[in-house]
Every structure is written in structure tokens, then in C-alpha cells.
């Protein structure tokens, strides 16, 4: 009697397999390009911790990147604490860094990589934050997007 060919289906949905592959690729690109990042994948999410010191007189900023392919990467400052302020381009709901204007660029895991966008933009954000601390003005070009209603 001939054995029947059995096709085993993965219990993991195909989109999850694709996303897992994307996260593995992103992790490898980040590790190959930035020695100051520590990255791992946990529960379908890429998590990276990095640090950046804009100048010899600056604080060292420790930050965290989170990415799951479903939404654009998010970057959070771990240390030092920076309180929300409309002027410094943080999102008021979670204090994540505002690194680009979503209407100008739609993040797409098929066409974008964290290593050549989010990480350089994060480091640049800290440079402009340092300039803000000196001048009191956000000097990088931006689109106004106040989210906190001003008191009248």
C-alpha cells in the first residue's frame, strides 16, 4: 500500500511568517550597521536599545525602537527623561519621537528600512534637541502639528 502524501500546514498565518522574516532582516541590517544598538525579537516585535551622544558636552541619550511591521517604528527616549512639549516634536499620547511627517512619507515594510531612516533620523533629532536647549527654538524644518489645545 502506497503511503499518502500529507501536506502539513503551518499553524502560523502567512503574514506572520512574512513579518517574522522582515523583522529578522531588519535586526541583521541594524546589527551590521550600528554597533551601539542591542536588538532582539520578542513576541513578534523588534526591540532595539541604543545610545547617542551628539557632542562631547551633551548628555548621552538612551532610546528604544519598537517595530512590528503592522505600524511604523516608534522611538522612545529612555534616559534622560524629556517631558512633552509641542515645540520639540514628541507625540503627546506616548512621548515618542516625531521623526517625519506621515503625510510626506508613508512607512511601508516593503520599501523602508529602519537602519537607513529611523536610526539616522533619531540621532539627528537629538542634535536638534540639543540646539533647542540652547536657542529655545526647534531649528529643523517641520510641519506644525500641535496636538495640545492652547488655553484661551
Sine and cosine of phi, psi and omega as CSV:
sin_phi,cos_phi,sin_psi,cos_psi,sin_omega,cos_omega
0.00,0.00,0.78,-0.63,-0.03,-1.00
-0.97,0.23,0.63,-0.78,0.03,-1.00
-0.96,0.28,0.65,-0.76,0.03,-1.00
-0.99,0.17,0.67,-0.74,0.09,-1.00
-0.97,0.26,0.83,-0.56,0.03,-1.00
-0.96,-0.28,0.72,-0.69,0.08,-1.00
-0.97,-0.25,0.87,-0.50,-0.01,-1.00
-1.00,-0.09,0.81,-0.59,0.04,-1.00
-1.00,-0.05,0.63,-0.77,0.06,-1.00
-0.93,0.36,0.58,-0.81,0.06,-1.00
-0.99,0.16,-0.12,0.99,0.00,-1.00
-1.00,-0.09,0.80,-0.60,0.03,-1.00
-0.85,0.53,0.51,-0.86,-0.07,-1.00
-0.86,0.50,-0.59,0.81,0.02,-1.00
-0.89,0.45,-0.60,0.80,0.03,-1.00
-0.91,0.42,-0.63,0.78,0.04,-1.00
-0.91,0.41,-0.67,0.74,0.04,-1.00
-0.89,0.46,-0.74,0.67,-0.01,-1.00
-0.88,0.48,-0.63,0.78,0.04,-1.00
-0.87,0.49,-0.69,0.73,0.05,-1.00
-0.89,0.46,-0.65,0.76,0.03,-1.00
-0.90,0.44,-0.68,0.73,-0.01,-1.00
-0.91,0.42,-0.63,0.78,0.05,-1.00
-0.90,0.44,-0.69,0.73,0.05,-1.00
-0.88,0.48,-0.72,0.70,0.01,-1.00
-0.87,0.49,-0.70,0.71,0.00,-1.00
-0.86,0.51,-0.72,0.69,-0.01,-1.00
-0.89,0.45,-0.71,0.70,0.03,-1.00
-0.87,0.49,-0.68,0.73,0.00,-1.00
-0.91,0.41,-0.72,0.70,-0.01,-1.00
-0.91,0.42,-0.57,0.82,0.01,-1.00
-0.96,0.26,-0.39,0.92,-0.09,-1.00
-0.95,-0.31,-0.30,0.95,-0.08,-1.00
-0.66,-0.75,0.96,-0.27,0.00,-1.00
-0.96,0.29,-0.27,0.96,-0.02,-1.00
-1.00,0.07,0.04,1.00,0.03,-1.00
-0.97,-0.22,0.62,-0.78,0.16,-0.99
-0.90,-0.44,0.85,-0.52,-0.10,-0.99
-0.81,-0.58,0.56,-0.83,0.15,-0.99
-0.45,-0.89,0.30,-0.96,0.02,-1.00
-0.92,-0.40,0.79,-0.61,-0.02,-1.00
-0.61,-0.79,0.80,-0.60,0.04,-1.00
0.78,0.63,0.72,0.69,0.07,-1.00
0.96,0.27,0.35,0.94,-0.02,-1.00
-0.70,-0.71,0.71,-0.71,0.12,-0.99
-1.00,0.10,0.80,-0.60,0.01,-1.00
-0.83,-0.55,0.81,-0.59,0.01,-1.00
-0.76,-0.65,0.62,-0.78,0.11,-0.99
-0.87,-0.49,0.72,-0.69,0.00,-1.00
-0.65,-0.76,0.11,-0.99,0.07,-1.00
-0.60,-0.80,0.44,-0.90,-0.01,-1.00
-0.49,-0.87,0.71,-0.70,0.06,-1.00
-0.87,-0.50,0.97,-0.23,-0.10,-1.00
-0.87,0.49,-0.63,0.78,0.02,-1.00
-0.61,-0.79,0.16,-0.99,0.01,-1.00
-0.92,0.39,-0.29,0.96,-0.01,-1.00
-0.99,-0.14,-0.04,1.00,-0.08,-1.00
-1.00,0.03,0.34,-0.94,0.24,-0.97
-0.92,0.39,0.37,-0.93,0.20,-0.98
-1.00,-0.02,0.83,-0.55,-0.01,-1.00
-1.00,-0.08,0.77,-0.64,0.05,-1.00
-0.95,-0.31,0.78,-0.62,-0.06,-1.00
-0.71,-0.71,0.27,-0.96,-0.02,-1.00
-0.79,-0.61,0.71,-0.71,0.08,-1.00
-0.94,-0.35,0.72,-0.70,0.07,-1.00
-0.82,-0.57,0.71,-0.71,-0.03,-1.00
-0.47,-0.88,0.73,-0.68,0.02,-1.00
-0.79,-0.62,0.15,0.99,0.00,-1.00
0.98,0.22,-0.39,0.92,-0.01,-1.00
-0.98,0.18,-0.51,0.86,-0.03,-1.00
-0.75,-0.66,0.35,-0.94,0.04,-1.00
-0.86,0.51,0.43,-0.90,0.05,-1.00
-0.87,0.50,0.54,-0.84,0.06,-1.00
-0.89,-0.45,0.59,-0.81,0.02,-1.00
-0.82,-0.57,0.76,-0.65,-0.01,-1.00
-0.82,-0.57,0.64,-0.77,0.06,-1.00
-1.00,0.10,0.84,-0.55,0.02,-1.00
-1.00,0.04,-0.64,0.77,-0.06,-1.00
-0.33,-0.94,0.69,-0.73,-0.07,1.00
-0.96,0.26,0.26,-0.97,0.04,-1.00
-0.94,0.35,0.78,-0.63,0.08,-1.00
-0.86,-0.51,0.89,-0.46,-0.03,-1.00
-0.97,0.25,0.49,-0.87,0.00,-1.00
-0.85,0.53,0.62,-0.78,0.07,-1.00
-0.40,-0.91,0.77,-0.64,0.00,-1.00
-0.81,0.58,-0.52,0.86,-0.11,-0.99
-0.96,0.27,-0.38,0.92,-0.15,-0.99
-0.96,-0.27,0.23,0.97,0.15,-0.99
0.87,0.49,0.86,0.50,0.19,-0.98
-0.89,-0.45,0.49,-0.87,0.10,-1.00
-0.99,0.15,0.77,-0.64,-0.09,-1.00
-0.93,0.36,-0.42,0.91,-0.06,-1.00
-0.97,0.26,-0.49,0.87,-0.05,-1.00
-0.63,-0.77,0.08,1.00,-0.01,-1.00
0.89,0.45,0.36,0.93,0.09,-1.00
-0.96,0.28,0.43,-0.90,0.01,-1.00
-0.95,0.32,0.67,-0.75,0.14,-0.99
-1.00,-0.07,0.97,-0.26,-0.13,-0.99
-0.97,-0.23,-0.35,0.94,0.02,-1.00
-0.37,-0.93,0.32,-0.95,-0.01,-1.00
-1.00,0.04,0.91,-0.40,-0.09,-1.00
-0.84,0.54,-0.47,0.88,0.03,-1.00
-0.95,0.30,-0.38,0.93,0.04,-1.00
-1.00,0.05,-0.44,0.90,-0.04,-1.00
-0.58,-0.82,0.87,-0.50,0.08,-1.00
-1.00,-0.08,0.88,-0.48,0.01,-1.00
-0.92,0.39,0.73,-0.69,0.01,-1.00
-0.60,-0.80,0.86,-0.51,-0.05,-1.00
-0.88,0.48,-0.33,0.94,0.02,-1.00
-0.97,0.24,-0.49,0.87,-0.15,-0.99
-0.87,-0.49,-0.13,0.99,-0.06,-1.00
-0.84,-0.54,0.52,-0.86,0.09,-1.00
-0.79,-0.61,0.57,-0.82,-0.01,-1.00
-0.93,0.37,-0.61,0.79,-0.14,-0.99
-0.90,0.43,-0.51,0.86,-0.04,-1.00
-0.95,-0.32,0.17,0.98,0.08,-1.00
-0.75,-0.66,-0.96,0.29,-0.17,-0.99
-0.87,0.49,-0.70,0.71,-0.03,-1.00
-0.92,0.38,-0.77,0.64,0.06,-1.00
-0.88,0.48,-0.62,0.79,0.01,-1.00
-0.92,0.39,-0.58,0.82,0.05,-1.00
-0.90,0.44,-0.73,0.68,0.01,-1.00
-0.89,0.46,-0.63,0.78,0.06,-1.00
-0.90,0.43,-0.62,0.79,0.04,-1.00
-0.83,0.56,-0.69,0.73,-0.01,-1.00
-0.91,0.41,-0.58,0.81,0.07,-1.00
-0.88,0.47,-0.72,0.69,0.00,-1.00
-0.94,0.34,-0.50,0.87,0.10,-1.00
-0.90,0.43,-0.68,0.73,0.05,-1.00
-0.87,0.49,-0.66,0.75,0.05,-1.00
-0.90,0.44,-0.62,0.79,0.04,-1.00
-0.88,0.47,-0.65,0.76,0.01,-1.00
-0.88,0.48,-0.50,0.86,0.00,-1.00
-0.99,0.12,-0.75,0.66,-0.14,-0.99
-1.00,-0.09,-0.35,0.94,-0.08,-1.00
0.98,0.21,0.18,0.98,-0.03,-1.00
-0.72,-0.69,0.68,-0.73,0.08,-1.00
-0.97,0.23,0.92,-0.38,-0.17,-0.99
-1.00,-0.08,-0.10,1.00,0.06,-1.00
-0.99,0.15,0.60,-0.80,0.07,-1.00
-0.84,0.54,0.62,-0.79,-0.03,-1.00
-0.40,-0.92,0.25,-0.97,0.13,-0.99
-0.97,-0.24,0.80,-0.60,0.00,-1.00
-0.88,0.47,0.71,-0.71,-0.01,-1.00
-0.45,-0.89,0.80,0.60,0.01,-1.00
-0.86,0.52,0.70,-0.72,0.03,-1.00
-0.90,-0.43,-0.32,0.95,0.00,-1.00
-1.00,-0.04,0.82,-0.57,-0.02,-1.00
-0.94,0.35,0.74,-0.68,0.04,-1.00
-0.97,0.26,0.60,-0.80,0.03,-1.00
-0.98,0.22,0.73,-0.69,-0.02,-1.00
-0.96,-0.28,0.00,0.00,0.00,0.00
